[in-house]
């Protein structure tokens, strides 16, 4: 039997609501409108005859190992996924983050609240696929506006079977991660799974000691043949006519690292993470690159042994994971950080010239006057300390592990230090022709501060790391 619910809406002085130009009704007169609506309840309590809601409802849960449960709305793929939750402070470049293999096994929480407004395109991908476990954001853009946009972020993730959630308090989760450290979490859209079951899943999974490199590495060697387009060419030195043969170990390598090497005249062969050092030496390279990659360096002892087999025999350059593997190969130890460094605001001091290189503008480390210098694509600042100037460069960070410099042997130089927590951000061992950086010097979509700054002034030249690597190979080549 139909039940009728009456709703009374009384609008006093409707003229003030609908027409500003109408004469006001006398104050002692009232016009009342009554609207009656009839709703036929279905047997299950839901209304019948109504169209589907045009908005999403909270249909997903993020359950952290500390017992907290965060309800949200889902986009992208559906299902249940487990991973380590980390926060990234980058303001842009979410597509490069999605395709960075270093995020394998992790849920990336973006601290920037508005994500998806530029959509996605196929030029900005850093690898062949998305490797992260899921994406956590505050607000999903309802529209896209960019001349290169090929599809929406939600469609892009759904096609690649990557889960995403939004309308969740990312600031509160970030504070929890910052205070308690990175946490394992389970993301689920399955209503059949209870909160207790999801919590048990998060408590039973551990990312420490897991080899995350093998799944993201290539399976066979290949030649890098893609050219560096003019808008992404940052080699202002120009090429010296030399061609350098470089073997790049793929521990989760990003395309822009390869593009940067190619722009400096390198002919690159990319090899799998398990490629033997003996086979590399047979290829007679001028230098070897150990790339970035995900996870715990202690979980891949085979990679450490490969690095050991090449030390002192050929110039080597390590980036991120490659830096950590070099640290272990030299006899040092690595440790897991509380919540790692991911994106936005990590100042790094270059110990050789005293310059401070920062992954984004950070008021906490700019106590004096900041003077911006204009350059396309490049956030660059001079910081004034009285009559002296310190050059500020902008860099990118993405790692959960660090090298303990106290465990390194004599002769190893710490070239860069993170100013937020004092961790090692760069190494050099001149006698063995070794150089490494914990951060990402290729840093596309930006910033590009580790590239040449010679066009600003020779005094403030950062000695671009890719140029430095080619100079190292050139020097060794001339003396052999």
One Martini backbone bead per residue (centre of mass of N, CA, C, O) as a GRO file, in nm:
protein
  480
    1UNK     BB    1   0.098   0.036   0.023
    2UNK     BB    2   0.083   0.353  -0.016
    3UNK     BB    3   0.292   0.613   0.089
    4UNK     BB    4   0.257   0.944   0.227
    5UNK     BB    5   0.466   1.234   0.194
    6UNK     BB    6   0.475   1.550   0.344
    7UNK     BB    7   0.594   1.866   0.217
    8UNK     BB    8   0.655   2.181   0.364
    9UNK     BB    9   0.685   2.501   0.190
   10UNK     BB   10   0.764   2.815   0.319
   11UNK     BB   11   0.731   3.133   0.145
   12UNK     BB   12   0.826   3.431   0.234
   13UNK     BB   13   0.829   3.671   0.026
   14UNK     BB   14   0.878   3.578  -0.292
   15UNK     BB   15   0.975   3.842  -0.432
   16UNK     BB   16   1.272   3.829  -0.307
   17UNK     BB   17   1.345   3.556  -0.467
   18UNK     BB   18   1.245   3.621  -0.793
   19UNK     BB   19   1.222   3.956  -0.770
   20UNK     BB   20   1.382   4.262  -0.738
   21UNK     BB   21   1.158   4.459  -0.890
   22UNK     BB   22   0.938   4.398  -0.715
   23UNK     BB   23   0.706   4.474  -0.514
   24UNK     BB   24   0.653   4.470  -0.197
   25UNK     BB   25   0.486   4.313   0.026
   26UNK     BB   26   0.307   4.339   0.270
   27UNK     BB   27   0.380   4.250   0.599
   28UNK     BB   28   0.067   4.128   0.650
   29UNK     BB   29   0.142   3.937   0.407
   30UNK     BB   30   0.105   3.589   0.298
   31UNK     BB   31   0.269   3.340   0.094
   32UNK     BB   32   0.173   2.999   0.042
   33UNK     BB   33   0.350   2.696  -0.039
   34UNK     BB   34   0.242   2.363  -0.131
   35UNK     BB   35   0.421   2.047  -0.138
   36UNK     BB   36   0.343   1.723  -0.273
   37UNK     BB   37   0.493   1.398  -0.214
   38UNK     BB   38   0.510   1.078  -0.369
   39UNK     BB   39   0.633   0.761  -0.230
   40UNK     BB   40   0.734   0.441  -0.346
   41UNK     BB   41   0.814   0.176  -0.173
   42UNK     BB   42   1.016  -0.077  -0.170
   43UNK     BB   43   1.085  -0.381  -0.036
   44UNK     BB   44   1.404  -0.276   0.019
   45UNK     BB   45   1.362   0.057   0.059
   46UNK     BB   46   1.375   0.147  -0.230
   47UNK     BB   47   1.318   0.348  -0.477
   48UNK     BB   48   1.102   0.368  -0.742
   49UNK     BB   49   1.139   0.518  -1.060
   50UNK     BB   50   1.442   0.593  -1.037
   51UNK     BB   51   1.720   0.723  -1.115
   52UNK     BB   52   2.037   0.724  -1.118
   53UNK     BB   53   2.275   0.855  -0.960
   54UNK     BB   54   2.493   1.129  -1.064
   55UNK     BB   55   2.660   1.022  -0.816
   56UNK     BB   56   2.888   0.925  -0.601
   57UNK     BB   57   2.959   0.694  -0.356
   58UNK     BB   58   3.069   0.545  -0.074
   59UNK     BB   59   3.262   0.244  -0.202
   60UNK     BB   60   3.528   0.270  -0.019
   61UNK     BB   61   3.833   0.133   0.143
   62UNK     BB   62   4.086   0.230   0.386
   63UNK     BB   63   4.299  -0.001   0.553
   64UNK     BB   64   4.499   0.020   0.822
   65UNK     BB   65   4.727  -0.129   1.043
   66UNK     BB   66   4.619   0.071   1.288
   67UNK     BB   67   4.279   0.051   1.231
   68UNK     BB   68   4.208   0.251   1.029
   69UNK     BB   69   3.915   0.394   0.857
   70UNK     BB   70   3.861   0.493   0.507
   71UNK     BB   71   3.619   0.657   0.342
   72UNK     BB   72   3.530   0.638  -0.014
   73UNK     BB   73   3.575   0.701  -0.352
   74UNK     BB   74   3.579   0.550  -0.662
   75UNK     BB   75   3.832   0.489  -0.918
   76UNK     BB   76   3.877   0.300  -1.174
   77UNK     BB   77   3.937   0.027  -1.032
   78UNK     BB   78   3.836  -0.281  -0.893
   79UNK     BB   79   3.864  -0.421  -0.555
   80UNK     BB   80   4.166  -0.568  -0.404
   81UNK     BB   81   4.448  -0.399  -0.233
   82UNK     BB   82   4.793  -0.410  -0.142
   83UNK     BB   83   4.999  -0.163   0.046
   84UNK     BB   84   5.209   0.108   0.068
   85UNK     BB   85   5.178   0.416   0.232
   86UNK     BB   86   5.243   0.723   0.057
   87UNK     BB   87   5.360   1.059   0.029
   88UNK     BB   88   5.313   1.329  -0.213
   89UNK     BB   89   5.426   1.682  -0.276
   90UNK     BB   90   5.344   1.722  -0.553
   91UNK     BB   91   5.176   1.949  -0.782
   92UNK     BB   92   5.277   1.773  -1.024
   93UNK     BB   93   5.302   1.481  -1.225
   94UNK     BB   94   5.104   1.227  -1.196
   95UNK     BB   95   5.182   1.055  -1.446
   96UNK     BB   96   5.478   1.004  -1.371
   97UNK     BB   97   5.408   0.863  -1.106
   98UNK     BB   98   5.238   0.627  -1.221
   99UNK     BB   99   5.508   0.540  -1.420
  100UNK     BB  100   5.686   0.485  -1.173
  101UNK     BB  101   5.852   0.200  -1.069
  102UNK     BB  102   5.923   0.294  -0.766
  103UNK     BB  103   5.595   0.240  -0.680
  104UNK     BB  104   5.599  -0.041  -0.629
  105UNK     BB  105   5.370  -0.146  -0.377
  106UNK     BB  106   5.218   0.144  -0.375
  107UNK     BB  107   5.043   0.402  -0.222
  108UNK     BB  108   4.962   0.717  -0.356
  109UNK     BB  109   4.958   1.021  -0.182
  110UNK     BB  110   4.822   1.330  -0.254
  111UNK     BB  111   4.855   1.651  -0.122
  112UNK     BB  112   4.736   1.756  -0.358
  113UNK     BB  113   4.394   1.800  -0.397
  114UNK     BB  114   4.401   1.851  -0.720
  115UNK     BB  115   4.315   1.590  -0.954
  116UNK     BB  116   4.288   1.566  -1.324
  117UNK     BB  117   4.267   1.844  -1.494
  118UNK     BB  118   4.475   1.736  -1.743
  119UNK     BB  119   4.482   1.456  -1.752
  120UNK     BB  120   4.605   1.247  -2.020
  121UNK     BB  121   4.903   1.126  -2.184
  122UNK     BB  122   5.159   0.959  -2.402
  123UNK     BB  123   5.430   1.148  -2.342
  124UNK     BB  124   5.462   1.126  -1.999
  125UNK     BB  125   5.571   0.852  -1.981
  126UNK     BB  126   5.817   0.653  -1.784
  127UNK     BB  127   5.677   0.385  -1.890
  128UNK     BB  128   5.496   0.101  -1.999
  129UNK     BB  129   5.354   0.131  -1.705
  130UNK     BB  130   5.173   0.076  -1.421
  131UNK     BB  131   5.305   0.003  -1.076
  132UNK     BB  132   5.124   0.091  -0.880
  133UNK     BB  133   4.865   0.011  -0.650
  134UNK     BB  134   4.765   0.321  -0.591
  135UNK     BB  135   4.532   0.608  -0.559
  136UNK     BB  136   4.531   0.904  -0.339
  137UNK     BB  137   4.271   1.154  -0.312
  138UNK     BB  138   4.071   1.429  -0.264
  139UNK     BB  139   4.023   1.554  -0.571
  140UNK     BB  140   3.829   1.496  -0.857
  141UNK     BB  141   3.814   1.596  -1.159
  142UNK     BB  142   3.528   1.668  -1.371
  143UNK     BB  143   3.748   1.796  -1.564
  144UNK     BB  144   3.930   1.878  -1.863
  145UNK     BB  145   4.236   2.101  -1.940
  146UNK     BB  146   4.414   2.012  -2.231
  147UNK     BB  147   4.573   1.990  -2.538
  148UNK     BB  148   4.694   1.680  -2.465
  149UNK     BB  149   4.444   1.538  -2.399
  150UNK     BB  150   4.316   1.190  -2.420
  151UNK     BB  151   4.218   1.133  -2.114
  152UNK     BB  152   4.108   1.036  -1.829
  153UNK     BB  153   4.211   0.928  -1.529
  154UNK     BB  154   3.999   0.707  -1.480
  155UNK     BB  155   4.032   0.558  -1.753
  156UNK     BB  156   4.333   0.504  -1.732
  157UNK     BB  157   4.318   0.322  -1.476
  158UNK     BB  158   4.111   0.113  -1.574
  159UNK     BB  159   4.284   0.005  -1.819
  160UNK     BB  160   4.529  -0.067  -1.586
  161UNK     BB  161   4.422  -0.176  -1.311
  162UNK     BB  162   4.387   0.088  -1.120
  163UNK     BB  163   4.339   0.212  -0.814
  164UNK     BB  164   4.103   0.464  -0.678
  165UNK     BB  165   4.066   0.746  -0.448
  166UNK     BB  166   3.820   0.978  -0.308
  167UNK     BB  167   3.704   1.167  -0.064
  168UNK     BB  168   3.959   1.205   0.135
  169UNK     BB  169   4.162   1.267   0.418
  170UNK     BB  170   4.480   1.347   0.335
  171UNK     BB  171   4.584   1.514   0.573
  172UNK     BB  172   4.538   1.306   0.798
  173UNK     BB  173   4.709   1.080   0.673
  174UNK     BB  174   4.974   1.236   0.654
  175UNK     BB  175   5.008   1.283   0.957
  176UNK     BB  176   5.019   0.984   1.029
  177UNK     BB  177   5.271   0.916   0.856
  178UNK     BB  178   5.462   1.128   0.980
  179UNK     BB  179   5.437   1.016   1.279
  180UNK     BB  180   5.436   0.678   1.222
  181UNK     BB  181   5.471   0.614   0.933
  182UNK     BB  182   5.462   0.389   0.716
  183UNK     BB  183   5.174   0.207   0.586
  184UNK     BB  184   4.977  -0.057   0.566
  185UNK     BB  185   4.728  -0.123   0.308
  186UNK     BB  186   4.373  -0.155   0.215
  187UNK     BB  187   4.200  -0.164  -0.094
  188UNK     BB  188   3.830  -0.147  -0.125
  189UNK     BB  189   3.507  -0.242  -0.310
  190UNK     BB  190   3.423  -0.489  -0.133
  191UNK     BB  191   3.145  -0.564   0.061
  192UNK     BB  192   3.209  -0.866   0.152
  193UNK     BB  193   3.432  -0.733   0.308
  194UNK     BB  194   3.553  -0.689   0.605
  195UNK     BB  195   3.728  -0.497   0.817
  196UNK     BB  196   3.879  -0.732   0.950
  197UNK     BB  197   3.991  -0.862   0.692
  198UNK     BB  198   4.151  -0.612   0.595
  199UNK     BB  199   4.328  -0.585   0.847
  200UNK     BB  200   4.465  -0.862   0.823
  201UNK     BB  201   4.599  -0.802   0.553
  202UNK     BB  202   4.774  -0.556   0.647
  203UNK     BB  203   4.924  -0.724   0.884
  204UNK     BB  204   5.042  -0.967   0.678
  205UNK     BB  205   5.200  -0.749   0.520
  206UNK     BB  206   5.535  -0.700   0.360
  207UNK     BB  207   5.789  -0.498   0.200
  208UNK     BB  208   6.014  -0.612   0.342
  209UNK     BB  209   6.225  -0.821   0.149
  210UNK     BB  210   6.113  -0.752  -0.135
  211UNK     BB  211   6.127  -0.821  -0.474
  212UNK     BB  212   6.058  -0.538  -0.698
  213UNK     BB  213   6.244  -0.548  -0.955
  214UNK     BB  214   6.181  -0.791  -1.141
  215UNK     BB  215   5.884  -0.702  -1.239
  216UNK     BB  216   6.002  -0.413  -1.378
  217UNK     BB  217   6.196  -0.541  -1.551
  218UNK     BB  218   6.342  -0.634  -1.810
  219UNK     BB  219   6.401  -0.939  -2.005
  220UNK     BB  220   6.563  -0.790  -2.236
  221UNK     BB  221   6.772  -0.654  -2.430
  222UNK     BB  222   6.804  -0.301  -2.542
  223UNK     BB  223   6.780  -0.033  -2.757
  224UNK     BB  224   6.803   0.309  -2.741
  225UNK     BB  225   6.615   0.521  -2.993
  226UNK     BB  226   6.503   0.757  -2.874
  227UNK     BB  227   6.447   1.084  -2.900
  228UNK     BB  228   6.514   1.417  -2.805
  229UNK     BB  229   6.318   1.660  -2.774
  230UNK     BB  230   6.347   1.998  -2.776
  231UNK     BB  231   6.165   2.059  -2.513
  232UNK     BB  232   6.372   1.828  -2.354
  233UNK     BB  233   6.635   1.996  -2.401
  234UNK     BB  234   6.923   2.050  -2.155
  235UNK     BB  235   7.187   2.066  -2.339
  236UNK     BB  236   7.386   2.354  -2.333
  237UNK     BB  237   7.677   2.251  -2.417
  238UNK     BB  238   7.689   2.031  -2.601
  239UNK     BB  239   7.853   1.834  -2.815
  240UNK     BB  240   8.187   1.674  -2.861
  241UNK     BB  241   8.150   1.410  -3.071
  242UNK     BB  242   8.117   1.197  -2.876
  243UNK     BB  243   8.073   0.842  -2.812
  244UNK     BB  244   7.888   0.661  -2.559
  245UNK     BB  245   7.891   0.349  -2.410
  246UNK     BB  246   7.594   0.239  -2.238
  247UNK     BB  247   7.500   0.053  -1.954
  248UNK     BB  248   7.161  -0.009  -1.847
  249UNK     BB  249   7.019  -0.082  -1.552
  250UNK     BB  250   6.697  -0.234  -1.493
  251UNK     BB  251   6.525  -0.138  -1.186
  252UNK     BB  252   6.319   0.103  -1.305
  253UNK     BB  253   6.343   0.277  -1.546
  254UNK     BB  254   6.343   0.596  -1.685
  255UNK     BB  255   6.307   0.758  -1.980
  256UNK     BB  256   6.455   1.035  -1.901
  257UNK     BB  257   6.728   0.915  -1.849
  258UNK     BB  258   6.777   0.822  -2.140
  259UNK     BB  259   6.741   1.096  -2.276
  260UNK     BB  260   6.974   1.240  -2.134
  261UNK     BB  261   7.202   1.059  -2.228
  262UNK     BB  262   7.147   1.098  -2.534
  263UNK     BB  263   7.196   1.415  -2.531
  264UNK     BB  264   7.520   1.334  -2.457
  265UNK     BB  265   7.603   1.090  -2.666
  266UNK     BB  266   7.459   0.818  -2.591
  267UNK     BB  267   7.483   0.469  -2.626
  268UNK     BB  268   7.211   0.253  -2.536
  269UNK     BB  269   7.193  -0.037  -2.321
  270UNK     BB  270   6.937  -0.231  -2.196
  271UNK     BB  271   6.927  -0.425  -1.896
  272UNK     BB  272   6.868  -0.648  -1.682
  273UNK     BB  273   6.897  -0.704  -1.340
  274UNK     BB  274   7.040  -1.007  -1.407
  275UNK     BB  275   7.283  -0.910  -1.547
  276UNK     BB  276   7.592  -0.993  -1.592
  277UNK     BB  277   7.899  -0.855  -1.552
  278UNK     BB  278   8.051  -1.020  -1.769
  279UNK     BB  279   7.865  -0.932  -2.007
  280UNK     BB  280   7.919  -0.632  -1.986
  281UNK     BB  281   8.230  -0.641  -2.038
  282UNK     BB  282   8.204  -0.766  -2.329
  283UNK     BB  283   8.070  -0.483  -2.439
  284UNK     BB  284   8.257  -0.243  -2.385
  285UNK     BB  285   8.205  -0.003  -2.198
  286UNK     BB  286   8.228   0.334  -2.083
  287UNK     BB  287   7.958   0.284  -1.908
  288UNK     BB  288   7.748   0.259  -1.603
  289UNK     BB  289   7.403   0.228  -1.519
  290UNK     BB  290   7.216   0.266  -1.215
  291UNK     BB  291   6.900   0.260  -1.147
  292UNK     BB  292   6.611   0.299  -1.055
  293UNK     BB  293   6.384   0.169  -0.786
  294UNK     BB  294   6.219  -0.057  -0.593
  295UNK     BB  295   6.257  -0.090  -0.261
  296UNK     BB  296   6.480  -0.321  -0.118
  297UNK     BB  297   6.821  -0.363  -0.145
  298UNK     BB  298   6.841  -0.626   0.045
  299UNK     BB  299   6.645  -0.804  -0.161
  300UNK     BB  300   6.905  -0.776  -0.393
  301UNK     BB  301   7.193  -0.940  -0.397
  302UNK     BB  302   7.245  -0.978  -0.704
  303UNK     BB  303   7.288  -0.672  -0.760
  304UNK     BB  304   7.528  -0.626  -0.574
  305UNK     BB  305   7.717  -0.827  -0.719
  306UNK     BB  306   7.716  -0.680  -0.988
  307UNK     BB  307   7.840  -0.419  -0.889
  308UNK     BB  308   8.103  -0.540  -0.779
  309UNK     BB  309   8.194  -0.652  -1.073
  310UNK     BB  310   8.237  -0.325  -1.178
  311UNK     BB  311   8.425  -0.210  -0.985
  312UNK     BB  312   8.702  -0.043  -1.137
  313UNK     BB  313   8.633  -0.117  -1.464
  314UNK     BB  314   8.409   0.117  -1.472
  315UNK     BB  315   8.219   0.370  -1.505
  316UNK     BB  316   7.978   0.487  -1.256
  317UNK     BB  317   7.609   0.541  -1.220
  318UNK     BB  318   7.386   0.626  -0.954
  319UNK     BB  319   7.022   0.600  -0.906
  320UNK     BB  320   6.890   0.564  -0.617
  321UNK     BB  321   6.901   0.247  -0.614
  322UNK     BB  322   7.189   0.261  -0.731
  323UNK     BB  323   7.303   0.409  -0.484
  324UNK     BB  324   7.239   0.184  -0.273
  325UNK     BB  325   7.397  -0.044  -0.412
  326UNK     BB  326   7.670   0.095  -0.394
  327UNK     BB  327   7.681   0.114  -0.089
  328UNK     BB  328   7.684  -0.196  -0.046
  329UNK     BB  329   7.925  -0.268  -0.239
  330UNK     BB  330   8.126  -0.086  -0.047
  331UNK     BB  331   8.011  -0.185   0.263
  332UNK     BB  332   7.752  -0.068   0.326
  333UNK     BB  333   7.446   0.057   0.469
  334UNK     BB  334   7.096   0.022   0.490
  335UNK     BB  335   6.780   0.204   0.554
  336UNK     BB  336   6.470   0.257   0.679
  337UNK     BB  337   6.251   0.496   0.661
  338UNK     BB  338   5.984   0.635   0.798
  339UNK     BB  339   5.860   0.798   0.501
  340UNK     BB  340   6.043   0.925   0.323
  341UNK     BB  341   6.099   1.051  -0.016
  342UNK     BB  342   5.830   1.244  -0.191
  343UNK     BB  343   5.904   1.498  -0.353
  344UNK     BB  344   5.860   1.858  -0.303
  345UNK     BB  345   6.053   1.930   0.007
  346UNK     BB  346   6.390   1.868  -0.054
  347UNK     BB  347   6.679   1.967   0.072
  348UNK     BB  348   7.004   1.990  -0.095
  349UNK     BB  349   7.348   1.965  -0.034
  350UNK     BB  350   7.630   2.067  -0.197
  351UNK     BB  351   7.946   1.995  -0.068
  352UNK     BB  352   8.136   2.125  -0.293
  353UNK     BB  353   7.967   2.433  -0.321
  354UNK     BB  354   7.703   2.488  -0.114
  355UNK     BB  355   7.461   2.428  -0.259
  356UNK     BB  356   7.103   2.438  -0.278
  357UNK     BB  357   6.882   2.163  -0.337
  358UNK     BB  358   6.536   2.173  -0.437
  359UNK     BB  359   6.216   2.013  -0.486
  360UNK     BB  360   6.094   2.280  -0.352
  361UNK     BB  361   5.933   2.524  -0.212
  362UNK     BB  362   6.073   2.608   0.128
  363UNK     BB  363   6.032   2.811   0.394
  364UNK     BB  364   6.208   2.655   0.616
  365UNK     BB  365   6.486   2.709   0.413
  366UNK     BB  366   6.405   3.037   0.371
  367UNK     BB  367   6.510   3.294   0.583
  368UNK     BB  368   6.555   3.475   0.339
  369UNK     BB  369   6.590   3.631   0.065
  370UNK     BB  370   6.404   3.576  -0.242
  371UNK     BB  371   6.525   3.545  -0.587
  372UNK     BB  372   6.395   3.513  -0.883
  373UNK     BB  373   6.478   3.324  -1.181
  374UNK     BB  374   6.443   3.321  -1.516
  375UNK     BB  375   6.332   3.002  -1.663
  376UNK     BB  376   6.247   2.767  -1.856
  377UNK     BB  377   6.118   2.512  -1.639
  378UNK     BB  378   6.294   2.680  -1.401
  379UNK     BB  379   6.331   2.675  -1.069
  380UNK     BB  380   6.505   2.969  -0.945
  381UNK     BB  381   6.732   3.075  -0.672
  382UNK     BB  382   6.832   3.348  -0.470
  383UNK     BB  383   6.993   3.363  -0.154
  384UNK     BB  384   7.010   3.612   0.091
  385UNK     BB  385   7.315   3.664   0.302
  386UNK     BB  386   7.336   3.959   0.295
  387UNK     BB  387   7.612   3.975   0.071
  388UNK     BB  388   7.531   3.684   0.013
  389UNK     BB  389   7.493   3.401  -0.215
  390UNK     BB  390   7.259   3.136  -0.263
  391UNK     BB  391   7.199   2.863  -0.456
  392UNK     BB  392   6.883   2.743  -0.580
  393UNK     BB  393   6.770   2.418  -0.640
  394UNK     BB  394   6.558   2.187  -0.823
  395UNK     BB  395   6.418   1.871  -0.715
  396UNK     BB  396   6.386   1.502  -0.680
  397UNK     BB  397   6.198   1.261  -0.475
  398UNK     BB  398   6.216   0.876  -0.437
  399UNK     BB  399   6.231   0.718  -0.121
  400UNK     BB  400   6.280   0.463   0.164
  401UNK     BB  401   6.596   0.462   0.142
  402UNK     BB  402   6.931   0.463   0.298
  403UNK     BB  403   7.258   0.561   0.344
  404UNK     BB  404   7.517   0.485   0.569
  405UNK     BB  405   7.804   0.671   0.601
  406UNK     BB  406   7.944   0.528   0.854
  407UNK     BB  407   7.984   0.243   0.673
  408UNK     BB  408   8.190   0.359   0.496
  409UNK     BB  409   8.471   0.372   0.342
  410UNK     BB  410   8.760   0.489   0.281
  411UNK     BB  411   8.718   0.747   0.016
  412UNK     BB  412   8.428   0.812   0.054
  413UNK     BB  413   8.215   1.065  -0.073
  414UNK     BB  414   7.997   1.306   0.046
  415UNK     BB  415   7.815   1.521  -0.179
  416UNK     BB  416   7.519   1.484  -0.044
  417UNK     BB  417   7.263   1.651   0.168
  418UNK     BB  418   6.987   1.626   0.355
  419UNK     BB  419   6.833   1.895   0.535
  420UNK     BB  420   6.598   1.757   0.694
  421UNK     BB  421   6.781   1.470   0.802
  422UNK     BB  422   7.093   1.410   0.696
  423UNK     BB  423   7.096   1.239   0.457
  424UNK     BB  424   7.221   1.064   0.204
  425UNK     BB  425   7.248   1.206  -0.157
  426UNK     BB  426   7.566   1.142  -0.219
  427UNK     BB  427   7.840   0.994  -0.416
  428UNK     BB  428   8.209   0.937  -0.414
  429UNK     BB  429   8.486   0.745  -0.596
  430UNK     BB  430   8.752   0.834  -0.769
  431UNK     BB  431   8.937   0.571  -0.779
  432UNK     BB  432   8.661   0.412  -0.915
  433UNK     BB  433   8.459   0.585  -1.080
  434UNK     BB  434   8.230   0.708  -0.875
  435UNK     BB  435   7.872   0.793  -0.894
  436UNK     BB  436   7.594   0.938  -0.692
  437UNK     BB  437   7.225   0.957  -0.648
  438UNK     BB  438   6.921   0.981  -0.472
  439UNK     BB  439   6.805   1.148  -0.673
  440UNK     BB  440   6.642   1.300  -0.966
  441UNK     BB  441   6.806   1.449  -1.234
  442UNK     BB  442   6.589   1.439  -1.464
  443UNK     BB  443   6.311   1.549  -1.353
  444UNK     BB  444   6.050   1.453  -1.502
  445UNK     BB  445   5.862   1.740  -1.545
  446UNK     BB  446   6.020   1.830  -1.299
  447UNK     BB  447   6.283   1.960  -1.235
  448UNK     BB  448   6.618   2.089  -1.400
  449UNK     BB  449   6.876   2.152  -1.203
  450UNK     BB  450   7.094   1.922  -1.293
  451UNK     BB  451   7.145   2.087  -1.513
  452UNK     BB  452   7.266   2.322  -1.688
  453UNK     BB  453   7.399   2.667  -1.572
  454UNK     BB  454   7.590   2.824  -1.777
  455UNK     BB  455   7.384   3.054  -1.873
  456UNK     BB  456   7.411   3.216  -1.610
  457UNK     BB  457   7.691   3.114  -1.456
  458UNK     BB  458   7.995   2.980  -1.387
  459UNK     BB  459   7.989   3.016  -1.077
  460UNK     BB  460   7.686   2.850  -1.074
  461UNK     BB  461   7.775   2.580  -1.166
  462UNK     BB  462   7.654   2.242  -1.110
  463UNK     BB  463   7.759   2.016  -1.274
  464UNK     BB  464   7.620   1.829  -1.454
  465UNK     BB  465   7.565   1.498  -1.416
  466UNK     BB  466   7.568   1.401  -1.712
  467UNK     BB  467   7.820   1.554  -1.786
  468UNK     BB  468   8.000   1.428  -1.567
  469UNK     BB  469   7.979   1.139  -1.676
  470UNK     BB  470   8.102   1.195  -1.957
  471UNK     BB  471   8.370   1.305  -1.845
  472UNK     BB  472   8.452   1.046  -1.703
  473UNK     BB  473   8.458   0.868  -1.956
  474UNK     BB  474   8.660   1.042  -2.116
  475UNK     BB  475   8.899   1.022  -1.920
  476UNK     BB  476   8.928   0.712  -1.921
  477UNK     BB  477   8.954   0.679  -2.230
  478UNK     BB  478   9.227   0.852  -2.256
  479UNK     BB  479   9.383   0.647  -2.025
  480UNK     BB  480   9.350   0.352  -2.212
   0.00000   0.00000   0.00000
